[in-house]
Amino acid sequence: MKNTVLAVLILVSINCFGQSDSTKSAFSFSGYLEMYYTYDFNKPNDHNRPEFMYSHNRHNEFNVNLDLVKASYNTDLVRANFALATGTYMNANYAAEQGVFKNIYEANAGIKISKEKNLWIDVGFFPSHIGFASARGMDNWTLTRGVYAENSPYFETGAKISYTTDNGKWFISGLLLNGWQRIQRVDGNNTPAFGHQLAYKPNSKITLNSSSFIGNDKPDSTRQMRYFHNLYGIFQITEKFALTAGFDIGAEQKNKGSNHYNTWYAPVVIVKFSPAEKHNVAIRAEYYNDENGVIIGTNTPNGFKTWGYSINYDYLIRKNIMWRIEGRGLSSKDKVFTGNDKPDNNNFFITTSLAIAL
């Protein structure tokens, strides 16, 4: 597999530097680096933050959350992306993957199947079609990811067909996937998984999005169908104020063939205030209810029923350089956290980061 990746990089380089000027313009290269420091007031001795946190998850140490390099190729009829990444985000979120797959952030190719319409088929590894949060911190209003984002897919593998209307207001896609945030299937799993995305942008100030997942993330012998839906809206209310509101809900069979389901849900609201061109402040409130531990297991009487809140300040040092600081707290009905080696209902932490987009 390492030889395959090396071959791809060599071919990209040969094509990029060995073609005419008109072909060169189809290639583009980019990078992203986000360094951070988090101080968790629960003071975990092993420096690991709660296991349901996959981004900025190391306590009291300077580290890299995400460091990636990306090559893209885009023409009117063909497109492709290939990105490799490292960082604590990759270590945590790709822990189930094997070998070099742990470092593949994106690898996909697509062809346009209509001469007149914007209709594409793409195959490979993609960023998830679910949710408004990106692994790239600069793309988000908040420094850290919400519990809702950390515990729904960041990436996916499969094939998708997508269509964008001529006026750009509607986007629709259907997906055939390997599973719930999977590159490789779970051993013994041959169940197809499906997804959809429907986005509507009536103007530059409003985005409405509906995304779903249907599938099984266990071996076929213990198949438990999972149904998940994500709905959100992004609204630029005034020049200085913007609002994002989202709601996730999921259900999974209690046992194979069962008509009974374990459910979980997560509402979130984020308000962003931009007092000046290079300054942003965002306030977030969220709630995550997973009483039966489908996604976040706790082995406590009430499961994971947790409120979250945060406030962050961003300063855009340059157009491509951002410094951020955030204070955040989580408060749960049960003692699902560990503070000073004892069970605790609360978790408070401060994070600062410096991100550079190239």
C-alpha positions in Angstrom: 0.0 0.0 0.0 2.9 2.4 0.8 4.2 1.8 -2.7 0.8 2.6 -4.2 0.6 5.9 -2.4 4.2 6.8 -3.5 3.3 5.9 -7.1 0.2 8.2 -6.9 2.3 11.1 -5.7 4.9 10.5 -8.4 2.2 10.4 -11.1 0.7 13.6 -9.8 4.1 15.3 -9.9 4.9 14.1 -13.4 1.5 15.2 -14.7 1.7 18.6 -13.0 5.2 19.5 -14.2 5.2 17.7 -17.5 2.0 19.1 -19.1 1.3 22.3 -21.0 0.4 25.5 -19.2 -3.3 24.9 -20.0 -3.2 21.5 -18.3 -1.2 22.9 -15.3 -4.1 25.1 -14.3 -6.2 22.0 -13.5 -3.9 21.1 -10.6 -3.8 22.8 -7.3 -2.0 22.2 -4.0 -2.9 23.2 -0.5 -2.0 22.5 3.1 -3.3 23.1 6.6 -1.6 23.1 10.0 -3.3 23.5 13.3 -1.3 23.6 16.6 -3.0 23.7 20.0 -2.8 23.6 23.7 -5.6 22.4 26.0 -5.7 22.6 29.8 -8.4 20.2 31.3 -9.2 21.2 34.9 -10.0 17.5 35.6 -6.2 16.9 35.2 -6.1 13.5 33.5 -2.8 11.8 34.5 -2.4 10.1 31.1 -3.0 13.4 29.3 -6.0 11.9 27.4 -9.2 13.8 27.4 -12.6 12.0 27.5 -12.7 9.2 25.0 -15.6 10.7 23.1 -13.5 13.7 22.2 -11.4 13.2 19.0 -10.1 16.7 18.3 -7.8 18.7 20.6 -7.9 15.7 22.9 -4.5 15.9 24.7 -4.3 17.7 28.1 -1.5 20.1 29.2 0.8 19.6 26.2 1.5 21.5 23.0 0.5 19.4 20.0 -0.7 19.3 16.4 -4.4 18.6 15.9 -4.3 18.3 12.1 -1.5 18.7 9.6 -2.4 17.9 6.0 -1.2 18.3 2.4 -3.6 18.0 -0.5 -3.4 17.8 -4.3 -6.5 18.4 -6.4 -7.2 18.1 -10.1 -10.3 19.8 -11.6 -11.6 20.1 -15.2 -15.0 20.4 -16.6 -15.4 16.7 -16.8 -13.0 15.1 -14.3 -12.0 15.9 -10.7 -9.8 14.2 -8.1 -8.5 14.9 -4.6 -5.7 13.3 -2.6 -4.7 14.4 0.9 -2.4 12.9 3.6 -2.6 14.0 7.2 -1.1 13.5 10.7 -2.0 14.9 14.1 -3.8 13.9 17.3 -7.1 14.1 15.4 -5.9 11.5 12.9 -4.6 9.3 15.7 -7.9 9.3 17.6 -10.5 9.4 14.8 -8.7 6.8 12.5 -7.8 4.4 15.3 -9.9 1.6 13.8 -8.2 1.8 10.4 -5.1 -0.3 9.4 -1.7 0.7 8.2 -1.4 3.7 5.8 -5.2 4.2 5.9 -4.7 5.9 9.2 -3.1 8.8 7.4 -5.4 9.2 4.3 -7.5 12.3 4.9 -9.1 12.2 1.4 -8.7 10.2 -1.8 -11.4 10.4 -4.4 -12.1 10.8 -8.1 -15.2 11.8 -10.1 -16.5 12.1 -13.6 -19.3 14.4 -14.9 -21.9 12.2 -16.5 -23.9 14.9 -18.2 -22.7 17.4 -20.8 -25.4 20.0 -19.9 -26.1 19.4 -16.3 -23.9 19.5 -13.2 -24.3 15.8 -12.5 -21.3 13.8 -11.1 -20.4 10.3 -9.9 -17.5 10.2 -7.3 -15.8 7.2 -5.7 -13.3 7.0 -2.8 -12.6 8.4 0.6 -14.6 11.7 1.4 -15.2 14.1 4.1 -18.5 13.2 5.7 -21.8 14.5 4.1 -23.2 14.8 7.6 -23.1 17.9 9.7 -21.7 21.4 9.4 -18.4 20.8 11.4 -15.2 20.2 9.6 -12.0 18.6 10.8 -10.2 21.8 9.7 -10.6 24.2 12.6 -10.5 27.4 10.5 -13.7 26.3 8.7 -15.7 26.3 11.9 -17.2 29.0 14.1 -15.9 27.4 17.3 -12.4 26.2 18.1 -13.3 22.8 19.4 -15.9 20.4 17.9 -19.2 19.8 19.7 -20.1 16.4 21.1 -22.7 16.1 18.3 -19.9 16.5 15.7 -17.3 14.3 17.5 -19.7 11.4 17.6 -21.1 11.5 14.1 -19.0 10.7 11.0 -16.1 13.0 10.0 -15.2 10.8 6.9 -16.7 8.1 4.8 -15.8 5.7 2.0 -18.0 4.7 -0.9 -19.6 6.1 -4.1 -22.0 9.0 -4.6 -24.0 10.6 -7.3 -24.6 14.4 -6.9 -26.5 17.1 -8.7 -26.4 20.9 -8.4 -29.0 23.0 -10.1 -28.0 25.5 -12.7 -28.7 28.4 -10.3 -26.7 26.8 -7.5 -29.5 26.9 -5.0 -30.1 23.2 -4.7 -27.7 20.3 -4.1 -28.7 16.7 -3.8 -26.7 13.5 -3.5 -27.2 9.8 -2.8 -24.4 7.7 -1.3 -23.5 4.0 -1.1 -21.1 3.6 1.8 -18.8 1.0 3.6 -20.3 2.0 7.0 -20.5 4.5 9.7 -17.2 6.4 9.5 -15.3 3.5 7.9 -12.6 3.1 5.3 -12.4 -0.7 5.8 -15.6 -2.6 6.7 -16.0 -4.3 10.0 -15.0 -8.0 9.8 -18.0 -10.1 8.9 -20.0 -7.0 7.7 -21.4 -7.2 4.2 -24.5 -5.0 4.7 -24.7 -2.0 2.4 -25.0 1.4 4.0 -26.8 4.4 2.4 -26.9 8.1 2.8 -28.4 11.2 1.3 -27.8 15.0 1.4 -30.1 17.7 0.4 -29.0 21.4 0.7 -30.9 24.5 -0.2 -29.3 28.0 -0.5 -32.0 30.5 -1.5 -29.5 33.3 -1.2 -26.0 34.0 0.2 -27.4 34.5 3.8 -29.2 31.2 4.3 -28.2 27.5 4.1 -30.5 24.7 4.9 -29.3 21.1 5.0 -30.7 17.6 5.5 -28.4 14.5 5.7 -29.0 10.9 6.6 -27.3 7.5 7.2 -28.9 4.1 7.0 -26.9 1.0 7.7 -25.3 -1.6 10.0 -22.0 -1.1 11.7 -21.6 -4.6 13.1 -21.0 -8.1 11.7 -23.9 -9.5 9.8 -24.3 -12.2 12.5 -25.3 -9.5 15.0 -26.7 -6.9 12.6 -28.4 -3.9 14.2 -29.7 -1.4 11.7 -28.9 2.2 12.5 -31.0 5.2 11.2 -29.6 8.7 11.6 -30.6 12.1 10.5 -28.9 15.5 10.7 -30.7 18.8 10.1 -29.2 22.2 10.3 -29.6 25.8 9.2 -27.0 28.6 8.9 -28.3 32.2 8.9 -26.4 35.4 8.4 -28.9 37.6 10.2 -27.0 40.9 9.9 -23.5 41.9 8.8 -22.2 41.2 12.3 -24.5 38.5 13.7 -24.9 34.9 12.4 -26.7 31.8 13.8 -26.3 28.1 13.3 -29.0 25.7 14.6 -28.8 21.9 14.3 -30.5 18.8 15.4 -29.3 15.2 15.2 -31.4 12.1 15.9 -30.6 8.5 15.6 -32.1 5.1 16.3 -30.5 1.6 16.4 -32.1 -1.8 16.8 -31.7 -3.2 20.3 -31.0 -6.7 18.8 -30.9 -8.3 15.4 -34.3 -8.4 13.9 -35.8 -6.4 16.8 -38.7 -3.9 16.4 -37.4 -2.0 19.4 -34.8 0.7 19.1 -32.3 2.6 21.2 -32.4 6.3 20.3 -30.1 9.3 20.9 -30.5 13.0 19.9 -28.5 16.2 20.0 -29.6 19.8 19.5 -27.1 22.7 19.2 -27.2 26.4 18.7 -24.2 28.6 17.9 -24.3 32.4 17.7 -21.4 34.3 16.1 -20.7 38.0 16.5 -18.2 39.8 14.3 -17.5 43.2 15.8 -14.7 44.0 13.3 -13.2 42.5 10.1 -10.6 40.3 11.8 -12.4 39.5 15.1 -15.1 36.9 15.9 -16.8 35.8 19.0 -18.9 32.6 19.1 -21.2 31.2 21.9 -22.4 27.6 21.7 -25.0 25.7 23.7 -25.6 22.0 23.1 -27.2 18.9 24.6 -26.4 15.3 23.9 -28.8 12.5 25.1 -27.6 8.9 24.6 -29.4 7.1 27.5 -28.7 3.6 26.2 -25.1 4.2 25.1 -25.4 3.5 21.4 -22.7 6.0 20.6 -21.2 7.0 24.0 -21.2 4.2 26.5 -21.0 5.1 30.2 -22.2 2.1 32.3 -24.2 4.6 34.5 -27.9 4.6 35.3 -28.9 7.5 33.1 -26.3 7.0 30.3 -24.8 10.1 28.7 -27.1 13.1 29.2 -24.8 16.0 28.9 -25.1 19.8 28.5 -22.3 21.7 26.9 -21.5 25.4 26.5 -18.6 27.4 25.2 -17.3 30.8 24.2 -14.4 31.5 21.9 -12.6 34.5 20.5 -10.8 34.4 17.1 -8.3 36.8 15.7 -7.5 36.6 12.0 -3.8 37.6 12.0 -3.6 37.3 8.2 -6.0 36.1 5.6 -4.7 32.5 6.1 -3.6 32.6 9.8 -6.0 32.4 12.7 -5.4 32.5 16.5 -8.2 31.3 18.8 -9.0 30.8 22.4 -12.0 29.0 23.9 -13.4 28.2 27.3 -15.8 25.3 27.4 -17.7 23.2 30.0 -19.6 20.0 30.0 -22.1 19.0 32.7 -23.7 15.6 32.8 -26.5 14.0 34.8 -24.3 11.1 35.9 -20.7 11.1 36.9 -19.4 10.2 33.4 -16.1 12.3 33.8 -13.1 11.7 35.9 -11.7 14.6 37.9 -8.6 14.2 40.1 -9.0 10.4 39.7 -12.6 10.5 41.0 -15.9 10.3 39.1 -17.3 13.8 38.3 -20.4 15.3 36.7 -18.4 18.2 35.2 -15.6 18.8 32.8 -14.1 22.3 32.2 -11.2 23.1 29.9 -9.5 25.9 28.0 -8.1 25.5 24.5 -6.0 27.8 22.3 -4.9 27.2 18.8 -3.0 28.7 15.9 -4.1 27.6 12.4 -2.4 28.2 9.1 -4.0 27.5 5.7 -1.7 27.2 2.7 
